[in-house]
Amino acid sequence: LPVKMIFRRTTFIPGVPRLLSHPPRRVAPPPQQSHTVTTGYAECLSLLRPRFAYGYRVHDNCERRAHFDAGEYVQQWGDAGAKNNFCLYKMGCKGPMTYNNCSIIRYNEGTNWPIGAGHGCIGCSELGFWDRYAHERPLASADIHAAGPFGLGIESSVDKFGVGLLAATGVGIALHAVLSATAGRHDRPGDADLTGGE
């Protein structure tokens, strides 16, 4: 074997059928394409997976991410949450644990992808997929805390903060009224004689 063949770089590409269905212009963004053209190799991550395909977490570019942050989840297939396109995490979506570019390039020339069609990501590009992710395990009974203080979700946190601020303002006004009334008694004209004044 020539020395060039011995030191040839190896790239690991799980989920190949989906990746090969996309033309190269759709798979790699321009910076990664230029790296490949310049060096002859795709820029790789630690697991020898090309950055252009596995450098993105599915969850970060998902159109349902805002619902995850707000603590709004589909609890059962066909419920109001499913009709409002809430997050599919409790129904078994593996998007937060999966690194792939599905949420960016989609399937069938960008037409749609599983989450856009109402089904969660199954994590098919992850190592150990068949052992760890292949069986869908709904998490509807899981105790998942949303982002925000005390796990209340972003919108919920804003509402709770507004109510708390309103309550604190009311307490402040009441305290001010009590202190003003108490201070007002000491400022009456006859009170100066009691304190030893003029």
C-alpha positions as CSV (number, residue, x, y, z in Angstrom):
1,L,0.0,0.0,0.0
2,P,1.2,3.5,-0.7
3,V,2.0,5.7,2.3
4,K,-0.8,8.1,1.2
5,M,-3.4,5.3,1.6
6,I,-2.1,4.3,5.1
7,F,-2.6,7.8,6.4
8,R,-5.9,8.5,4.7
9,R,-8.4,10.1,7.1
10,T,-11.4,8.0,8.1
11,T,-14.8,9.6,8.5
12,F,-17.7,8.0,10.3
13,I,-21.1,8.8,8.9
14,P,-24.0,7.2,10.7
15,G,-27.5,7.7,9.2
16,V,-25.9,7.4,5.6
17,P,-29.2,6.7,3.7
18,R,-30.6,10.1,4.7
19,L,-27.4,12.0,4.2
20,L,-26.9,10.5,0.7
21,S,-30.4,11.5,-0.3
22,H,-29.2,15.2,-0.2
23,P,-27.0,16.7,-2.9
24,P,-23.6,18.0,-1.6
25,R,-24.7,21.6,-2.0
26,R,-27.5,21.0,0.5
27,V,-25.5,18.9,3.0
28,A,-22.5,21.1,3.7
29,P,-22.7,24.8,4.3
30,P,-20.1,27.0,2.4
31,P,-17.5,27.2,5.2
32,Q,-17.3,23.4,5.4
33,Q,-17.4,23.0,1.6
34,S,-14.4,25.4,1.4
35,H,-12.5,23.4,4.1
36,T,-13.2,20.2,2.1
37,V,-12.1,21.7,-1.2
38,T,-8.9,23.2,0.4
39,T,-7.7,20.2,2.4
40,G,-9.4,17.4,0.6
41,Y,-11.1,16.2,3.8
42,A,-14.3,17.2,5.6
43,E,-13.7,18.9,8.9
44,C,-14.4,16.3,11.6
45,L,-15.5,16.3,15.2
46,S,-14.1,14.1,18.0
47,L,-16.0,11.0,16.8
48,L,-14.6,11.4,13.2
49,R,-18.0,12.6,12.1
50,P,-18.1,15.5,9.6
51,R,-18.9,18.8,11.2
52,F,-21.2,19.8,8.4
53,A,-23.6,17.0,9.2
54,Y,-23.1,16.4,12.9
55,G,-22.0,19.8,14.3
56,Y,-25.6,20.8,15.2
57,R,-27.9,19.6,18.0
58,V,-31.3,18.9,16.5
59,H,-33.0,20.5,19.5
60,D,-31.3,23.9,18.9
61,N,-32.8,24.5,15.5
62,C,-36.2,22.9,16.1
63,E,-39.3,25.0,15.4
64,R,-40.8,23.6,18.6
65,R,-37.9,24.7,20.8
66,A,-39.8,27.8,22.1
67,H,-42.5,25.4,23.5
68,F,-39.8,23.3,25.2
69,D,-38.4,26.5,26.9
70,A,-41.9,27.5,27.9
71,G,-42.7,24.1,29.4
72,E,-45.4,23.3,26.9
73,Y,-45.4,19.6,25.9
74,V,-47.6,17.2,24.0
75,Q,-48.9,14.9,26.8
76,Q,-50.8,12.4,24.5
77,W,-51.0,12.0,20.8
78,G,-53.9,14.1,19.4
79,D,-54.3,16.3,22.5
80,A,-54.5,20.1,22.4
81,G,-50.7,20.4,22.7
82,A,-50.2,18.2,19.6
83,K,-52.7,20.4,17.7
84,N,-50.8,23.5,18.8
85,N,-47.4,22.1,17.8
86,F,-46.1,21.9,21.4
87,C,-42.7,20.2,22.1
88,L,-42.6,16.4,21.6
89,Y,-40.0,15.7,24.2
90,K,-42.5,14.0,26.6
91,M,-43.6,11.8,23.7
92,G,-40.1,10.4,23.3
93,C,-38.4,12.9,21.1
94,K,-34.6,12.5,21.2
95,G,-33.8,15.9,19.7
96,P,-32.0,17.2,22.8
97,M,-29.6,14.3,22.7
98,T,-29.1,14.1,18.9
99,Y,-26.5,15.8,16.8
100,N,-27.4,16.0,13.1
101,N,-28.4,18.6,10.6
102,C,-32.0,17.3,10.0
103,S,-33.5,20.4,11.6
104,I,-31.6,22.6,9.1
105,I,-31.7,20.8,5.8
106,R,-34.8,18.6,6.4
107,Y,-35.8,15.7,4.1
108,N,-36.9,15.4,0.5
109,E,-35.0,18.5,-0.7
110,G,-36.1,20.5,2.4
111,T,-39.8,19.7,2.2
112,N,-40.2,18.5,5.8
113,W,-38.8,16.3,8.6
114,P,-40.2,14.1,11.3
115,I,-40.8,16.8,13.9
116,G,-42.4,19.0,11.3
117,A,-44.7,16.2,10.5
118,G,-45.7,15.7,14.2
119,H,-43.4,12.9,15.3
120,G,-40.3,13.3,17.5
121,C,-36.7,12.7,16.5
122,I,-35.7,9.1,17.0
123,G,-31.9,9.9,17.3
124,C,-31.0,7.6,14.3
125,S,-27.6,9.3,13.9
126,E,-26.4,8.7,17.4
127,L,-23.9,6.0,18.4
128,G,-25.7,3.0,19.9
129,F,-29.0,4.0,18.3
130,W,-30.3,0.5,18.1
131,D,-29.7,-0.2,21.8
132,R,-30.4,3.3,23.3
133,Y,-32.9,5.1,21.1
134,A,-34.6,2.7,18.7
135,H,-37.5,2.0,21.1
136,E,-39.7,5.0,21.6
137,R,-40.4,5.5,25.3
138,P,-42.9,8.2,26.0
139,L,-42.0,10.4,28.9
140,A,-45.5,11.8,29.6
141,S,-45.3,11.0,33.3
142,A,-41.7,12.3,33.6
143,D,-41.1,15.2,35.9
144,I,-39.5,17.6,33.5
145,H,-38.7,21.1,34.7
146,A,-38.9,23.9,32.1
147,A,-36.4,26.7,31.8
148,G,-37.0,29.7,34.2
149,P,-37.1,30.1,37.9
150,F,-38.4,27.1,39.8
151,G,-39.1,25.3,36.5
152,L,-42.1,27.3,35.7
153,G,-41.3,28.0,32.1
154,I,-40.5,31.4,30.5
155,E,-44.0,32.7,30.0
156,S,-45.1,31.3,33.3
157,S,-42.2,33.0,35.0
158,V,-43.1,36.3,33.5
159,D,-46.6,36.0,34.7
160,K,-45.5,34.9,38.2
161,F,-43.0,37.7,38.3
162,G,-45.7,40.3,37.4
163,V,-48.1,39.0,40.1
164,G,-45.2,39.0,42.6
165,L,-44.2,42.5,41.7
166,L,-47.8,43.7,41.9
167,A,-48.1,42.1,45.4
168,A,-44.8,43.6,46.5
169,T,-46.0,47.0,45.3
170,G,-49.3,46.6,47.3
171,V,-47.4,45.7,50.4
172,G,-45.1,48.7,50.0
173,I,-48.0,51.1,49.6
174,A,-49.8,49.6,52.6
175,L,-46.5,49.9,54.7
176,H,-46.0,53.4,53.5
177,A,-49.6,54.4,54.5
178,V,-49.2,52.8,58.0
179,L,-45.8,54.5,58.6
180,S,-47.2,57.9,57.3
181,A,-50.2,57.6,59.6
182,T,-47.9,56.8,62.6
183,A,-45.5,59.6,61.8
184,G,-48.4,62.0,61.3
185,R,-49.6,61.5,64.9
186,H,-46.2,62.7,66.2
187,D,-46.3,65.9,64.1
188,R,-49.5,67.3,65.6
189,P,-49.2,70.7,67.3
190,G,-49.9,69.5,70.9
191,D,-47.3,66.8,70.7
192,A,-44.4,69.2,71.1
193,D,-45.3,69.8,74.8
194,L,-45.1,66.1,75.5
195,T,-41.6,65.7,74.1
196,G,-40.2,68.6,76.0
197,G,-40.2,71.1,73.2
198,E,-41.4,74.7,73.1
